[in-house]
């Protein structure tokens, strides 16, 4: 009889050791069910209305600081870029232009965002490119090139423009010329 009394105890213990204790299953199940309900599907974006309405409600000047926090639009069309690089490029969307081999893209951001990341980008360019030079235009800017690609960052009153190019086949000097022509064509 003693062996029969021990058998149920071993069975109960082995079930407890083999899985989660019953006391943890219910809280974990509730957590799994409620966690998605607490997630924000808006990606952290809160729409507080336009800058004009927000400034008007505070009694402030609606134009004060507005330029510094606005992301400028793409400054080029495919025809303009094709003329700048002397090569027929297609608009691939999102201010990106290419012909299947060569690529030119312009990323825009507010001047505030550009200033916040400028030093990091400049340091990274120094590690990735053969030549990095400061620009004489805008508030801050640099141009970085090597044999097959290049990038330039220009921060001016309208915003931040980051131009990247690759595979144009002109070497370091050719990439520098393309970037300089592209930067010169960005409206001041």
N, C-alpha and C positions, 0 to 999 in steps of 0.2 A: 503494500500500500504506500509505502514511503516513496517508491519510485513514481507512482501515479500522481502524488501530490506535487512532486518537483517538475513534472513535465509541463503543466500549464504555466508555471512561473518562468520556465526557460522560454516557452513559446512567446509569452507576453514581452519578455525582455528582448528577445531577438527581433520582434516587430518594432519595438521602440528604437533599438539601435540601428535598424536597417533603414529607417526613413526619418522624416521630420516628426517631432513630437506634435501631438494633436493640438497643443496650445499655440503652436506657431503657424499651423496651416491656415487657420481662419484669418489672422492678421495679414499674412502674406497674400492670401486670396483677395482680401479687401484692398490691399495696396495695389495689386495688379489691376483690379477693376477701376479704382479711383484715380490712379496716376495719369492715365490719358485725359481724364476730364479736367485735370489741373493744368495741362499744357496749353500754351498760348499758340494758336495756329497762325497768328499774325506775324510770327517771326520777330517779335520784339518791337515792331513798328507801331507807334501810337500816332494816330492822325489827330493833331491838335488844331486843325484848320490851317488856313493860309497864313503866311507871315504878316500880310496886311491886316487881317482880322485880329491876330494875336497882339500885334503892336497897338492897334486901335483900341482894344479892350484895356490894355495897360495904360493908355494915355500917352504912349511913347510915339516917337517918330517912326512911321512904317518903313522908311527907307534906311534907317540907322542900322548899319551892319548887314543889311540884306545881301549886298553883293558878295561879302566875304563868306557867306554861308550857302551860297547857291552854286550848284553844279552846272557848269556851262554845257551847252549842247555840243554835239560833234561839229567841229569847225569846217569839215570838208564833205564834198561829194566825191563819188568815184571818178568823175571827169576831172575834178581839180587835182586829186591825188595822182591820177594817171599822167597829167601834165607835169606835175612836180617831179615825178620819178622817171619820166620819159619812157613809160611802159604801160601798156593797157592792163588796168586792174579792175576787178569786179567788186561791187559792194557786197560784202558777206554778212552785213548786219552788225549792229553794235559798234559802229565806227571802225570796222575792220575791213581791209581791202586786200585782195590777193589775186593771183593768176594761176594758182595750182602749185607754184614753186615759191615765188617771192611773196612776202607778207608785210604789210604796214598796218599798224593799229594805233589808235589814239584812245587813251583812257582819260576821262575827265573827272575832276573832283572839285569840291569847293577849295578856296584858298586856305581855309582853316585846316581842312583835312590834309592838304598838301604840305603845309608847314609842320604839321604834327608828325609826318612820316619822312620828311625830306632827309634828315641826317642819316637815318637808317638806310634809305635807298642809296644815298651818296656813298656810304661805307660799303654797301653790297656791290655797287658798280665798280668801286676800286679793286674789289677782289675778283670780279668776273670779266673785266674788260682790259684790253691792252692800253687804252688811252682814255683818260677822263679829264675834261676841261670845264672850267666854270664859264657860264654864259654872261655876256654883258647886257642882257635884256631881262626885263621883269624884276620882281623883288628878289628872286633866287632862281637858280637854274644851273644845270650841267648837261653835258653831252658826253656819252661814253660809247666807244666803238671797239670792235675787233674785226677780224677778217670776214666773218659770215653774219654778224648781227650787230645791232647797236640800240641804244636807247637814249632818250633825252627827256628831261623834266624841266618844265617851265612853270613858275608860279608868278602870276601877275594879278592885276586888280580884278580881272574877270573870273579867275579860278586857277586850277592846276591842270596842266596838260602833260601827260606822259606818252611819248611817242616811242614805239618799238618797231624795229624793222629786222628782217632776216632774209637771207638768200637772194640778195640782189646781184651778187657776183662782182662787185666793184672793189672788194678788199676793204681794208681799214679806211683809206682815203675816200673811196667811193661812198662808203656808208656814212662818213662824216659829211660829205657834200649833200647827200639825200636828207639827212637829219637837219642840216642848217637851212636848206631850202624849205623844208616842211615847217620848221619853227618860224622862219621869216614870213610864211604865209598865214600863220595863225593871227587873226585880227587882234590888234593891241587894245 
